[in-house]
Amino acid sequence: MKSLLSNVRGDLTGGLTAGIVALPLALALGVASGLGPMAGLYGAIAVGFFAALLGGTPSQISGPTGPMVVVIAGLFASLSGDVGMIFTAVMLAGLLQIVMGLTGVGQYIRLVPYPVISGFMTGIGAIIIILQLGRLMGHETSGGTMGALQYLPTALSDIDFVTLGLGLGTLLIAYKWPAKLGKFVPGALAALIIGTLVSLSLDTPVLGEIPSGLPEIQLPIFDQSSFLLVLEAAFILAILGAIDSLLTSLVADNMTRTRHDSNRELIGQGVGNTVAGLIGGIAGAGATMRTVVNIRSGGKERLSGMIHALVLLAIVLGLSPLAAQIPHAVLAGILVKVGLDIIDWSYLKRAHTGPRWDFALMVLVLGLTVFVDLITAVGVGVVLAALAYVRQIAQLQLEEVKKIPDSLGDPEEDALLKETKGKVQVFSFGGPLSFGAAADLGHHVREKVKGGSSALILDFTRVPSMDVSAAMAVETITSDAKTAGREVFMCGANENVEKVLDNINAHQSGIRVFDTRKQALMRAVDLINSSGKVSR
């Protein structure tokens, strides 16, 4: 409680400001989802309040975001507007996030590579803009991203220039609103108010009657014929919301010099989304812009996010008749700005100076996000990034194997190696040995073994870990050496590496094992001196 009330004045200012900023976005995103403006407001209230109360990032403001709305709009189209099933998906997404938080998945969400995040966020921004193009020109489109693109030529052939002017004017105000005035009235809210006032003298489509008062409870519905579709959407919403929220948490950490609790944040977001589904709200996540506005306005603790939600609740209970006059074109203009803000311009400007593979991965994920679906885009991106990383590490591991050292870095060991007169070769493995290098490990050792050598020393001193694939490759090396009549010495393996080698039986009969490389060299010298060659 002390922490909750430690910054009351700043949290009150931050929460009020964030609530005002959130109003036009919640209305616009609710309309974009297909479920209506009130669904956007209910979602902002539920997720905003409970994520602030129970989450792991005190200064974060949560509510409907572009990425979440894109998924819900797709589900709305797939289910032909079956509202009950959509809210069931939102509830399931919330429950999945709670499970993710309780099982510690939060720490792994942060492992998604930046090019993948950049690609799907930019793709989501592009989708939001594409879906609003028809509405800006005075048309209502359906069928998702591809439907909007296919309808575009029709819209271009029959533009309502009054609607287009209103939408573009709204967009211009949102972008060019003076920063000095923005301290009192945020740009998005100013664009909403001015655009709506201008539209009163025009004949443009408006939102129409909006129900006021408290929402009705939406109980979950389970229909076997569409359950898999709902479950898939819930999974995407849970993962996407987790990534979106934790990225915003990192932004908040940088601004407040604090450290968030990832798993607690997922639990808070999960409770918020579960409640949102129950009261007929759309799913939400941590919202970067609203969080930044909150922090810059003085908000630091959970109270700010809770006040932001209560401000929206007050608006729902008393001002819905005014919201009914807001034109679709005005909301479309605001949404285009949301889409443009989501696009990762900072990376796109610098992409040509970075690694080509990372940029290619970003473009691939972007394309899959826009033209296929989000889960495919993220899944393919993560798998390709992981494979590229494994390949990179494998190359480093193999480079270490290829290096036959002229000096071992220790005078005594160098002297012992010299005594073997070239009959003993040392292979020093470096870094964790994994399946990435396993396929080529034996090949590279065979390439480097000299014809006159009669013994190999396999040095694992610099190997912290090893998987089964690498252990099997080591067994191949030892088998090849024994078949060629060479003695094999192993040394330096730590407890973990030793255990893997033992389990795979890479320590075959006749393989000599030593704690240190020096011990292995001493034993090799003794055998050479006693027999003229290394013998068993």
Secondary structure, 3 states (H helix, E strand, C coil): CCCCCCCHHHHHHHHHHHHHHHHHHHHHHHHHHCCCHHHHHHHHHHHHHHHHHHCCCCCCCEECCHHHHHHHHHHHHHCCCCHHHHHHHHHHHHHHHHHHHHCCCHHHHCCCCHHHHHHHHHHHHHHHHHHHHHHHCCCCCCCHHHHHHHHHHHHHHCCCHHHHHHHHHHHHHHHHCCHHHHCCCCHHHHHHHHHHHHHCCCCCCECCCCCCCCCCCCCCCCCCCCHHHHHHHHHHHHHHHHHHHHHHHHHHHHHHCCCCCHHHHHHHHHHHHHHHHHCCCCCCEECHHHHHHHHHCCCCCHHHHHHHHHHHHHHHHHCHHHHCCCEHHHHHHHHHHHHHHHCCHHHHHHHHHCCHHHHHHHHHHHHHHHHCCHHHHHHHHHHHHHHHHHHHHHHHHHHHHHCCCCCCCCHHHHHHHHHCCCCEEEEEEECCECHHHHHHHHHHHHHHCCCCCCEEEEEEEECCCECHHHHHHHHHHHHHHHHCCCEEEEECCCHHHHHHHHHHCCCCCCCEEECCHHHHHHHHHHHHHHHCCCCC
